[in-house]
């Protein structure tokens, strides 16, 4: 992670013990760290210090963390990784739909947290190029390849022959590899704002996709289900090798 060693991370957390753990973990990993304990303090610090990533607790003393996500997404794409004791699927889906890049449930380990931060930073840095990548680039992980120019998906060099809708789903997930996309986000992106909120259509298509791209559909390697929330594509080999 030498290319990210001076990234600045803002910790928004009012629990002193967790703050101490987070700061020590991030400093040891080479990040510059700022700590605030309130929602208003977080908004002020984001606007004045422009951190590269925000670690956000939802249960703050002056406002709910979701208000911060909603406010930030009106004017900045700074990656937000939620760290929260709220483990209900509805809480995760709401934060992600509002614009959080990831959601980590307390308690969590340092290795997992650092990996989530790296993924959020990578995703944000490639967002500006996403349209061009989708048209001309490719995605590789293991034996799986998405060729965006040809609109084809290959496994082990063999075209898996996805249907048009199956390809659109895989291409969308590939463009956001490493990030959880909620059912709501995917339905809106694939079928427009008036699409039904019923995710059954996604589950049906995903079953077909996994039969074609996964060596064992019951033990997926490429597309993972975040139960009750959405789907996440494995990070591509190039991103993983850059750490």
C-alpha positions, 0 to 999 in steps of 0.5 A, spaced: 500 500 500 505 504 498 501 508 493 496 510 499 501 511 505 499 518 506 492 518 505 488 522 510 483 518 514 477 521 518 475 517 524 468 519 526 466 515 533 464 517 540 467 511 544 474 513 546 476 505 546 474 504 539 477 511 537 484 509 540 484 502 537 482 505 530 487 510 531 493 505 533 491 501 527 491 506 522 497 510 524 501 503 524 498 502 517 501 508 514 495 513 514 494 520 517 489 520 522 484 525 524 479 524 530 472 527 531 467 525 536 460 528 533 456 529 527 457 536 526 465 536 527 465 531 522 461 535 517 466 541 519 472 537 518 470 534 511 469 541 508 476 544 511 481 538 511 478 534 505 480 527 508 481 521 503 476 517 507 471 517 512 470 512 518 463 513 520 459 511 526 452 511 526 450 512 533 453 519 534 451 524 540 448 530 536 446 526 530 444 520 526 450 518 522 445 517 516 444 524 516 452 525 515 452 520 509 446 524 506 449 531 507 456 529 504 453 526 498 450 532 496 457 535 495 463 530 495 464 523 493 469 522 499 469 514 500 465 513 507 466 506 510 460 505 516 463 502 522 457 500 526 454 496 532 447 496 528 447 489 524 440 489 521 440 488 514 435 494 513 440 499 517 446 496 512 441 497 506 439 504 508 446 507 509 449 503 502 443 506 499 444 513 501 451 513 499 456 509 504 461 505 500 461 500 505 459 497 512 463 494 517 459 491 523 462 491 530 466 488 533 471 487 527 478 486 526 484 490 523 485 486 517 478 486 515 477 494 516 484 496 512 482 491 506 475 495 506 478 502 506 483 500 501 477 497 497 473 504 498 479 508 496 480 504 490 473 505 487 473 512 488 479 513 485 477 510 478 470 512 479 471 518 474 474 513 469 468 508 470 465 510 463 471 509 459 473 503 462 466 500 461 467 501 454 474 499 452 477 496 458 476 489 462 476 486 468 480 479 471 480 475 477 482 468 477 479 465 471 474 470 470 474 476 465 469 481 463 471 484 456 467 491 456 468 492 449 466 486 446 460 485 451 462 478 453 464 474 459 469 469 459 471 463 464 478 460 462 478 463 456 471 460 454 465 465 452 460 463 458 454 466 453 450 470 458 444 473 456 443 480 455 440 481 462 445 477 465 451 481 462 448 487 464 448 485 471 455 482 471 458 488 468 455 493 473 458 489 479 465 488 475 465 496 474 464 496 482 468 490 484 469 490 491 464 494 493 457 492 495 451 494 491 444 494 494 438 491 491 435 497 490 441 500 487 442 495 482 435 495 480 435 502 479 441 502 475 439 496 470 432 497 469 431 505 471 428 509 477 421 506 476 423 499 476 420 494 481 423 494 488 422 486 488 429 483 488 426 476 485 428 478 478 435 479 481 435 472 484 433 469 478 438 472 474 444 471 479 442 463 479 443 463 472 449 467 472 452 463 477 451 456 474 455 459 468 461 463 471 462 459 478 466 452 478 461 451 484 455 455 484 454 453 492 461 456 494 462 462 489 468 465 488 466 471 484 460 474 486 458 474 493 451 475 496 451 480 502 444 477 505 438 481 505 443 487 502 445 486 495 451 483 491 459 484 491 464 482 486 471 480 487 476 485 486 480 484 480 487 481 480 490 488 478 487 492 484 489 486 489 496 486 486 497 493 487 496 493 495 
